[in-house]
Structure formats: C-alpha cells, structure tokens
Amino acid sequence: MHPTRSRLFSSSLGLMFTGMAIGPTLGSLLIRFTGKTLSVFFAATTIHLVYTLLVWFILPESLSKKTMENAKIKYVANLLETANEREQNPAVGLLVKLRRVFTFLSPLAIFTPEEQKDSSNPLKKPKMDWNLTLMVLGYAFTVSLMVCCQKFTCLSLFE
C-alpha cells in the first residue's frame, strides 16, 4: 500500500475515534453549562454548517478544467450511446432506467481491483491490485463494529 494513502487512512480513523472519545465529554459539559439538552444539537448543526461552507467555498476543485471538459464529453457520448441502444431495442429502456437509478454509486468503482502493469515478462498473467478494495472492506468492518458496540452500549443503558 502506498505510504501516504495508509497514513491518510490511519489519520482518518484516528481522528474519528478521537472524536468518538472526546465528543460525549464535550457534549455533557455543554449540557451542564447551558442546562439544555438541545444545545448539543445546535452546536453540532453550527459545526456542520461551517464545515459545509468550508467545503463549498474554501477547498479548491480537485479536477483541472481539462479533466472536467473530458468528463463532460464522455458523459454526452454515454447519453448518445444510450439513446442509440434504446432506438435499436426498446427493451433496453428498463436497463437504462436501472442504470440511472444506481448512477450515484459509480464513484465507488475506484475501489475495484486493478491490473498491475508488469513489463518484465509479457507472458506472465497480470496480477490484480487489491489494496483499495481491502482497505474499504477493513474500514467497513471497523464502522460496523463501532455501530454494534454503540448499539449494545445503548441497550445496556436501558436495562
């Protein structure tokens, strides 16, 4: 795994767990000082709004103008291809509708394994790079464990 990718992943998890450890303490202090339980939700809403404004207006666009133009051209070509398929076969319409419903999942394709380029021996079958796929599975497992632990903690509080 690439060192910067693993460093970013570990920093992300570290910050998330730090927030999970410090958040309830800060929330309880906020409730104690204000005397209102809703103050925690107002504070969280304010923090999320500030974060949203930072993302919209401060963070730079990650794609260059050329890359954005290429993506637009690819999108238009995909629309034309879909229209041609529909003209040739009307039954394709259902598949096109299903594809459009799940289009929002297309960025997740980055986590599919890729072939590694090995130029040393052209007769060898290329190996698959599973690093990102395994990282996502590990992250999903970690999050599912956190949810289970929080559920059992909440259930034990009400017993």
C-alpha positions as CSV (number, residue, x, y, z in Angstrom):
1,M,0.0,0.0,0.0
2,H,1.2,3.5,-0.8
3,P,2.6,5.2,2.4
4,T,0.7,8.4,2.0
5,R,-2.6,6.5,1.4
6,S,-2.1,4.4,4.5
7,R,-1.1,7.5,6.5
8,L,-4.2,9.3,5.4
9,F,-6.4,6.2,6.2
10,S,-4.9,5.9,9.7
11,S,-5.2,9.6,10.4
12,S,-8.8,9.5,9.3
13,L,-9.6,6.6,11.6
14,G,-7.5,8.2,14.4
15,L,-9.5,11.4,14.2
16,M,-12.8,9.6,14.0
17,F,-12.0,7.6,17.2
18,T,-10.7,10.7,18.9
19,G,-13.9,12.5,18.1
20,M,-15.9,9.5,19.5
21,A,-13.9,9.7,22.7
22,I,-14.0,13.4,23.2
23,G,-17.4,14.2,21.7
24,P,-19.6,12.8,24.6
25,T,-17.4,14.6,27.2
26,L,-17.8,17.9,25.4
27,G,-21.5,17.3,24.9
28,S,-22.0,16.6,28.6
29,L,-20.1,19.7,29.5
30,L,-22.1,21.8,27.1
31,I,-25.3,20.4,28.6
32,R,-24.1,21.1,32.1
33,F,-23.1,24.7,31.3
34,T,-26.3,25.6,29.3
35,G,-28.7,23.4,31.2
36,K,-30.4,22.4,27.9
37,T,-30.0,19.1,26.0
38,L,-30.8,20.7,22.7
39,S,-27.7,22.9,22.9
40,V,-25.6,19.8,21.8
41,F,-27.7,19.6,18.6
42,F,-27.4,23.3,17.9
43,A,-23.7,23.1,18.3
44,A,-23.4,20.1,16.0
45,T,-25.6,21.9,13.4
46,T,-23.4,25.0,13.6
47,I,-20.3,23.0,13.2
48,H,-21.7,21.1,10.2
49,L,-22.8,24.3,8.5
50,V,-19.3,25.8,9.0
51,Y,-17.8,22.6,7.5
52,T,-20.2,22.8,4.6
53,L,-19.3,26.4,3.8
54,L,-15.6,25.5,4.0
55,V,-16.1,22.6,1.6
56,W,-18.1,24.7,-0.9
57,F,-16.1,28.0,-0.8
58,I,-12.6,27.4,0.5
59,L,-11.5,23.9,-0.7
60,P,-10.2,24.1,-4.3
61,E,-11.6,22.0,-7.1
62,S,-9.7,18.7,-7.3
63,L,-10.1,18.4,-11.1
64,S,-8.4,20.5,-13.7
65,K,-10.5,22.3,-16.3
66,K,-9.3,19.9,-19.0
67,T,-10.3,16.9,-16.9
68,M,-13.8,18.4,-16.3
69,E,-14.2,19.0,-20.0
70,N,-13.1,15.4,-20.8
71,A,-15.7,14.1,-18.3
72,K,-18.4,16.2,-19.9
73,I,-17.5,14.9,-23.3
74,K,-17.6,11.3,-22.0
75,Y,-21.0,12.0,-20.4
76,V,-22.5,13.3,-23.6
77,A,-21.1,10.3,-25.5
78,N,-22.6,8.0,-23.0
79,L,-26.0,9.7,-23.3
80,L,-25.8,9.3,-27.1
81,E,-24.9,5.7,-26.8
82,T,-27.8,5.0,-24.5
83,A,-30.2,6.8,-26.9
84,N,-28.9,4.7,-29.8
85,E,-29.4,1.5,-27.8
86,R,-32.9,2.5,-27.0
87,E,-33.7,3.1,-30.6
88,Q,-32.4,-0.3,-31.7
89,N,-34.0,-2.2,-28.8
90,P,-37.0,-0.8,-26.8
91,A,-36.5,-3.4,-24.1
92,V,-33.2,-1.7,-23.2
93,G,-35.2,1.2,-21.6
94,L,-35.7,-0.7,-18.3
95,L,-32.0,-1.5,-18.0
96,V,-31.2,2.2,-18.8
97,K,-33.6,3.3,-16.0
98,L,-32.0,0.9,-13.6
99,R,-28.5,2.1,-14.5
100,R,-29.6,5.7,-14.0
101,V,-31.0,4.8,-10.5
102,F,-27.7,3.4,-9.4
103,T,-25.5,6.0,-11.2
104,F,-24.7,7.6,-7.8
105,L,-22.7,4.5,-7.0
106,S,-20.4,4.9,-10.0
107,P,-17.6,6.8,-8.0
108,L,-17.2,3.6,-5.9
109,A,-15.7,1.9,-9.0
110,I,-12.4,3.4,-7.8
111,F,-12.3,0.6,-5.2
112,T,-12.4,-2.2,-7.7
113,P,-9.2,-4.2,-8.1
114,E,-6.9,-3.1,-11.0
115,E,-4.4,-4.9,-13.1
116,Q,-0.8,-4.2,-12.2
117,K,1.4,-3.4,-15.1
118,D,4.4,-5.7,-15.1
119,S,6.7,-5.1,-18.1
120,S,9.4,-7.6,-17.1
121,N,7.7,-10.6,-18.6
122,P,5.0,-10.2,-21.2
123,L,4.0,-13.9,-20.9
124,K,3.0,-13.6,-17.3
125,K,-0.6,-13.0,-16.4
126,P,-1.0,-9.6,-14.8
127,K,-1.7,-9.6,-11.1
128,M,-4.6,-7.7,-9.5
129,D,-4.0,-4.9,-7.1
130,W,-6.5,-5.4,-4.2
131,N,-5.1,-2.7,-1.9
132,L,-8.0,-0.2,-2.1
133,T,-10.6,-3.0,-2.0
134,L,-9.1,-4.5,1.1
135,M,-8.8,-1.0,2.7
136,V,-12.5,-0.3,2.1
137,L,-13.5,-3.7,3.5
138,G,-11.4,-3.1,6.6
139,Y,-13.0,0.3,7.0
140,A,-16.5,-1.1,6.6
141,F,-15.7,-3.8,9.2
142,T,-14.4,-1.1,11.6
143,V,-17.5,1.0,11.2
144,S,-19.8,-2.0,11.6
145,L,-18.0,-2.9,14.8
146,M,-18.4,0.6,16.1
147,V,-22.2,0.6,15.3
148,C,-22.6,-2.8,17.1
149,C,-20.7,-1.5,20.1
150,Q,-22.8,1.6,20.3
151,K,-26.0,-0.4,20.0
152,F,-25.0,-2.7,22.8
153,T,-23.9,0.2,25.0
154,C,-27.3,1.9,24.4
155,L,-29.2,-1.3,25.1
156,S,-27.3,-1.9,28.3
157,L,-28.1,1.6,29.5
158,F,-31.8,1.0,29.2
159,E,-31.8,-2.4,31.0
